[in-house]
Structure formats: structure tokens, C-alpha cells
């Protein structure tokens, strides 16, 4: 009994000594907090693990949207139109775009002479300084909608970038794409070639940008995004071209109208001369009759005077 009492007394004294130390209570507090936090985390982890089987991984927070559907391409809206050549500094514009609102000298320089007729250039003709062939690149990402062999235009490739907005590449050879291909900006579409329509340009590529079928000046949209072309109203441009065509027709018709006016004036002058000559022919007879009537009156007056006498 005494030995047990001694052991208990020694244990109590050692516990009291431990508790009297300054770090004893903070150590006990930290250890308790760690044990409690560990238990809470273990409980939450085990609870989440049991609920994972009830989740619908095919569902999404976007109504009507599924993960297996292709995402919309957003990089295209961030791209700017560029020249369809690798090195724009070495490129030469052989013929400019025909601008109906431009100056007369610029319009004359933008005409293409073919089959004894002048045609307005609906794009720009690009060549290199050395006149050699070069790779024709996609000016903007899009979908190939036309690949045609054309001896007159020198083959045609058309790429659609947005509804109603396309780029055309004419006078090309060694075409590397087909209808339905998705091309990225800078992809090689073909090589520059020649065309019968514009033989003077030599080896070149005829590049066009069209919106709703209406050609626009590519130089106005290089280094600009697709949105700048989407905001363009081509209806006003079409009206301007129609008015320009009507003005040219009126200018051509004006000389003929002036000529007809001159002819009518000449006819009126001729009619006046004929009337005057007719009057002259009628006047002598009338004058002689008047003179005869005057002589008769003089004789009658003389006879009356003699009778009175």
C-alpha cells in the first residue's frame, strides 16, 4: 500500500511540475485544436466521397449546351485582314481597285483592257518586284466555298469568313485546297499565276474582298478586323455605282440630244426661209392687183370730173 501511495504521490508531483511549466497549456491547446480539425476534415472528405455517385456529369449549368458540341471559333474575330503574301514589303500593286468616288486619273489607271473593252477592276492585282511566282496565303481564317478552274480568270479560290463576307483569289495555280476545307490565316492556298483577263499584270494574284456580293477596296481593310467590314453598309455603295452608271449614260446621250436640237433648229430655219420665199412669190401678184385697182379708181375719178364739167 505504501508503495502504491508513493507511486501516486510521485505521479501527482510530476504532473503538477509539468503543468507548472509555461509552455504546457499552449501545447495542450494546439494539440487539441489539431485533433479536432483533423476529425472535421476527415468527416467532410468521407461524406463527399459517398455522394459522388449521385452526380450527373453529363449535365451542365448552361441550358441546352453539351460538352461534346464544338466550341465557336473566337480567334477569327480577333484577326485583322492582311495581304495574301508572305512579305508585303516585296509586293507590288500592279493595278488598283476601281473606286467610283475616286479621281478621274485614279479611275483610268484602275481599268482593265480586255477584248477591246475597258472593265473596272473589282480588286487589286498583286505581284512581286522580280516578277516571279509566289505563295498565295489566306488573308483571314475561314472556310473554302469555291475552287474552280477558269482559263479566263486564271482559276478562282473563294473563302467565306462570315455570312455574306468572302475573299477571292484569282489568277492562281497549284491550288492546295478543296471545297469544305477550314483554313487558318497564313495557310498556303496556291501559287500566283497568269490570266487572260489581265495579261498586262504578268504573274500576279487578283485579290478581292466582297460583302453581300459587292466588291470593296481591300486596301481600306488591311490591318483591320472583320467587324469593320461587318459594319459597312454596301447599299450606299451600290446606289453610288448605279448613279455613276446612269450619269455616264446621260453623258453619252447628251451629245445626240444636242445634235437633234441643232437639227430641229436648222429645220425651223429652213421652214422660215421657205415661208419668206412663198410670201415673196405671193406678194408681187397681190401688189400688181393693188396697183391695177388703183389705176381703175383714178380713171373713174377722171371720168366723173369730166361729166360734172
C-alpha positions in Angstrom: 0.0 0.0 0.0 2.7 2.4 0.9 4.5 1.6 -2.4 1.3 2.4 -4.3 0.8 5.6 -2.4 4.4 6.6 -3.1 3.9 5.9 -6.8 0.7 8.0 -6.9 2.3 10.8 -5.0 5.3 10.8 -7.3 3.0 10.8 -10.4 0.9 13.7 -8.9 4.1 15.6 -8.2 5.4 15.1 -11.7 2.1 16.1 -13.3 2.0 19.2 -11.2 5.5 20.0 -12.2 4.6 19.6 -15.9 1.5 21.8 -15.5 3.6 24.5 -13.8 5.7 24.8 -16.9 4.9 27.9 -19.1 4.5 26.0 -22.4 2.3 23.2 -21.1 -1.1 24.8 -21.6 -0.3 26.3 -25.1 0.9 22.9 -26.2 -2.2 21.1 -24.9 -4.4 23.7 -26.7 -2.7 23.4 -30.0 -2.7 19.6 -29.9 -6.4 19.6 -29.1 -7.2 22.0 -31.9 -5.2 19.9 -34.4 -7.1 16.8 -33.3 -10.5 18.5 -33.7 -9.6 20.0 -37.2 -8.3 16.6 -38.4 -11.5 15.0 -37.4 -13.7 17.6 -39.2 -11.7 17.3 -42.4 -11.9 13.6 -42.4 -15.6 13.7 -41.9 -16.2 16.1 -44.8 -14.0 14.1 -47.1 -15.7 10.8 -46.4 -19.1 12.5 -46.8 -18.3 13.9 -50.3 -16.9 10.5 -51.4 -20.2 8.8 -50.7 -22.2 11.5 -52.7 -20.1 11.4 -55.9 -22.1 8.5 -57.4 -25.3 10.6 -57.4 -23.7 13.4 -59.6 -24.8 13.7 -63.3 -21.5 14.5 -65.0 -23.3 15.0 -68.4 -25.3 17.9 -67.1 -24.2 21.5 -67.2 -25.3 24.8 -65.9 -25.8 26.1 -69.5 -29.3 25.2 -70.8 -29.2 23.2 -74.0 -25.4 23.0 -74.1 -23.5 19.7 -74.2 -19.7 19.2 -73.7 -19.4 17.2 -76.9 -20.6 20.1 -79.1 -17.8 22.0 -80.9 -16.9 25.4 -79.4 -17.4 28.5 -81.5 -14.3 29.9 -83.1 -13.5 33.3 -81.4 -10.0 33.8 -82.8 -11.3 34.8 -86.2 -12.9 38.0 -84.7 -9.5 38.9 -83.3 -7.7 38.6 -86.7 -7.0 41.5 -89.0 -7.1 41.3 -92.8 -3.6 41.0 -94.2 -2.2 40.9 -97.7 -2.2 37.4 -99.2 1.6 37.3 -99.4 4.3 36.3 -97.0 6.4 39.5 -97.4 4.1 42.6 -98.0 7.2 44.8 -98.4 8.3 42.9 -101.5 4.8 43.1 -103.0 3.8 45.5 -105.8 0.2 46.6 -106.6 0.0 46.2 -110.4 -3.5 47.6 -110.6 -5.6 49.4 -108.0 -9.2 48.9 -107.1 -11.7 51.0 -109.3 -13.3 53.5 -106.9 -16.4 55.1 -108.3 -15.9 58.1 -106.0 -12.2 58.4 -106.9 -10.4 60.9 -109.1 -10.6 60.6 -112.9 -6.8 59.7 -113.1 -7.1 57.0 -110.5 -10.2 55.5 -112.2 -8.5 55.5 -115.5 -5.5 53.6 -114.0 -7.9 51.1 -112.4 -9.4 49.9 -115.7 -8.6 46.5 -117.2 -8.5 46.4 -121.0 -9.8 43.1 -122.4 -11.5 42.2 -125.7 -11.3 45.9 -126.9 -13.3 46.9 -123.8 -12.3 48.6 -120.6 -13.6 47.0 -117.4 -13.4 48.4 -113.8 -11.0 46.4 -111.6 -13.0 44.8 -108.8 -10.0 44.0 -106.6 -6.2 44.6 -106.5 -3.6 42.8 -108.6 -0.5 41.9 -106.5 2.8 40.9 -107.9 6.5 40.8 -106.7 9.2 43.1 -107.8 11.1 40.4 -109.5 8.0 39.1 -111.4 8.4 35.6 -110.1 5.7 33.3 -108.8 5.0 33.3 -105.0 2.8 31.5 -102.5 -0.7 32.9 -102.1 -1.7 32.9 -98.4 -5.1 33.1 -96.7 -5.8 36.7 -95.7 -8.1 35.6 -92.9 -9.2 32.3 -91.4 -12.4 30.8 -92.9 -14.0 28.0 -94.9 -13.3 27.3 -98.6 -16.5 27.6 -100.5 -15.3 27.6 -104.1 -12.4 26.1 -106.1 -12.8 26.5 -109.8 -10.5 26.2 -112.8 -11.1 29.2 -115.1 -8.9 29.8 -118.1 -10.1 33.4 -118.4 -9.6 34.5 -114.8 -6.7 32.1 -114.1 -8.6 29.8 -111.6 -10.6 31.0 -108.6 -10.5 30.2 -104.9 -13.1 31.7 -102.6 -13.0 31.6 -98.7 -16.0 32.6 -96.6 -15.3 34.3 -93.3 -18.8 35.4 -92.2 -22.3 35.4 -93.6 -22.0 37.4 -96.8 -18.3 38.2 -96.4 -15.8 36.4 -98.6 -12.3 36.8 -100.1 -11.5 35.7 -103.6 -8.1 34.7 -105.1 -7.9 34.7 -108.9 -5.1 34.1 -111.3 -3.6 31.2 -109.2 -2.1 27.8 -110.0 -1.1 24.7 -108.0 -4.2 25.0 -105.8 -3.7 23.2 -102.4 -7.3 23.4 -101.0 -10.7 22.0 -101.8 -14.3 23.0 -101.1 -15.1 22.5 -97.4 -11.6 22.9 -96.1 -11.1 25.1 -93.0 -8.1 27.3 -93.5 -6.2 29.4 -91.0 -4.8 32.9 -91.7 -1.4 32.5 -93.4 -2.1 29.0 -94.8 -0.8 28.5 -98.4 -3.8 28.3 -100.8 -2.0 28.3 -104.1 0.7 30.0 -106.2 0.5 33.2 -108.2 -0.1 32.7 -111.9 -1.3 34.5 -115.0 -4.8 35.2 -116.5 -6.1 36.0 -120.0 -8.3 38.8 -118.5 -5.3 40.8 -117.3 -2.3 39.7 -119.3 -0.5 43.0 -118.7 -0.1 42.2 -115.0 2.0 39.1 -115.7 2.5 36.7 -112.8 0.2 38.0 -110.1 -2.8 37.2 -107.8 -6.0 39.1 -108.2 -7.3 39.6 -104.6 -10.9 40.7 -103.8 -12.9 41.3 -100.6 -16.7 41.1 -101.1 -19.6 41.8 -98.8 -23.1 40.6 -99.9 -21.6 40.2 -103.4 -20.4 43.8 -103.6 -16.6 44.3 -104.0 -14.9 46.7 -101.6 -11.4 48.1 -101.8 -9.1 45.7 -100.0 -6.6 48.5 -99.2 -9.3 50.0 -96.9 -9.5 46.9 -94.7 -5.9 45.6 -94.4 -4.8 45.6 -90.8 -8.5 46.0 -89.7 -10.7 43.4 -88.1 -13.7 41.6 -89.6 -16.1 43.7 -87.5 -15.1 46.8 -89.5 -16.4 45.2 -92.7 -19.5 43.8 -90.9 -20.5 47.4 -90.1 -20.0 48.6 -93.7 -23.2 49.5 -95.5 -22.8 48.3 -99.1 -26.3 49.6 -100.1 -25.0 53.1 -100.4 -22.0 52.0 -102.4 -24.4 50.1 -104.8 -26.5 53.2 -105.2 -23.4 55.3 -105.9 -22.3 52.8 -108.6 -25.8 52.8 -110.2 -25.9 56.6 -110.2 -22.4 56.7 -111.7 -23.5 54.4 -114.5 -26.7 56.5 -115.1 -24.5 59.6 -115.3 -22.3 58.0 -117.8 -25.3 57.0 -119.9 -26.7 60.5 -119.7 -23.3 62.0 -120.8 -23.3 59.6 -123.8 -26.9 60.5 -124.6 -26.4 64.3 -124.2 -24.5 64.8 -127.5 -27.2 63.1 -129.5 -29.8 65.3 -127.8 -27.8 68.4 -128.6 -27.4 67.2 -132.2 -31.1 66.6 -132.5 -31.7 70.1 -131.1 -29.4 71.6 -133.7 -31.2 69.6 -136.5 -34.6 70.9 -135.3 -33.2 74.4 -135.3 -31.9 74.0 -138.8 -35.3 72.7 -139.9 -37.0 75.6 -138.3 -34.7 78.0 -140.1 -35.3 76.2 -143.4 -39.1 76.5 -142.8 -38.7 80.2 -142.1 -36.8 80.7 -145.4 -39.4 78.7 -147.3 -42.2 80.8 -145.8 -40.4 84.0 -146.7 -39.9 82.9 -150.3 -43.5 81.9 -150.5 -44.6 85.2 -149.2 -42.3 86.9 -151.7 -43.9 84.9 -154.5 -47.4 85.8 -153.4 -46.7 89.5 -152.7 -45.9 90.5 -156.3 -49.2 89.3 -157.6 -51.0 91.0 -154.8 -49.1 94.2 -155.4 -49.9 94.2 -159.1 -53.6 93.7 -158.4 -53.5 96.6 -155.9 -51.8 98.7 -158.5 -54.4 97.8 -161.1 -57.2 98.6 -158.7 -55.6 102.0 -158.1 -55.4 102.8 -161.8 -59.1 101.9 -162.3 -60.0 104.2 -159.5 -58.0 107.1 -161.0 -59.8 106.6 -164.4 -63.2 106.5 -162.7 -62.4 109.7 -160.8 -61.3 111.4 -164.0 -64.5 110.3 -165.8 -66.6 111.7 -163.0 -64.9 115.0 -163.1 -65.3 115.4 -166.9 -69.1 114.6 -166.6 -69.5 117.2 -164.0 -67.8 119.7 -166.1 
